[in-house]
Amino acid sequence: LLTALIKGARPDLLSLSSTAENKQNNNQFLDEDTSVIFVGSYRDNEVDDGHPLSKVLCKFQSDGSVNLTQISLLGFGVDTLNEMLSESLRMPLRRVRSLSEMVIQKTDGQPLHVIEFVQALTMDNLLTHSFDRGWEWDADSIDICPITDSVAELFALKLRRLPPDILLGLQILSCFGSQIDQHVLGLVSDYDGENSVDIARAIRVATSEGLVERASSLVSFAHDMIQKATIDSIRDEATLVELLRKLVRALIENASAADELNSVLYVAVDLIN
């Protein structure tokens, strides 16, 4: 299919996110007739010299017919972050400098980490606002906040603050991957009979929290790390297996009753696997 799509006279643009997750070392479709521009993204801390992606990139570098450009996206510097916080909090640069330095120390300037860390400060009342005093922060408490090993830990903390039924609804959503059609979710809404949680309500709450996004009929996690943290929050393997079993059964039964089994067959197979 890909070969057929890229055989035209004009260059085609193909965007691949999370390229490192593709374990296949296969570029056989690239030949002298290929006219395609790949834009791929990956986290360099997940790709070592032995990773299949590294081998593909090395092959591209040695291939004179392939033009390879690599762009490294670095985290915020303290000056850049200071400008952003100054504008967001509507405070002078010198006033927010100390906060910026603490945030950089805790997050290493990684954009997603910065966003989640600052949101965590507001939720923990370490960064507060009042009409008479404006924005204030507890520098001593922020200074002793533990440095998390990853953004996933911040997401895990955010998930633990959710009510149990909302978290379970998100866990169900995470079983389908990073995104799923709302119609499919409707087919599994009674996955556990009378004990089923309201998945639609869980999505509404998660959307307001910035954890998931909705576009047309699709529901997707705002970031793949949120999806991973959500499915990792299921307490053990047996619980996950039982949840998947209920989802598959509800999906097949309800899709069959609506004469839609063929349209969800691949979804059911993914859940089983």
Buried (B, 14 or more C-beta within 10 A) or exposed (E): EEEEEBBEEEEBEEEEEEBBEBEEEEBEBBEEEBEBEBEBEBEEEEBEEEBBBBEBBEBBEEEEEEEEEEEEEEBBEBEEBBBBBBEEBEBEEEBBBBBBBBBBBBBEBBBBBBBBBBBBBEEBEBBBEEEEEEBEBBEEEBEEBEEBEEBBBBBBBBBEEBEEBBBBBBBBBBBBBBBBBBBBBEBBBBBBEEEBBBBEEBBBBBBEBBBBBBEEEEBBBBBBBBBBBBBBBBEEEEEBEEBBEBBBBBBBBBBEEEEBBEBBEEBBEEBEE
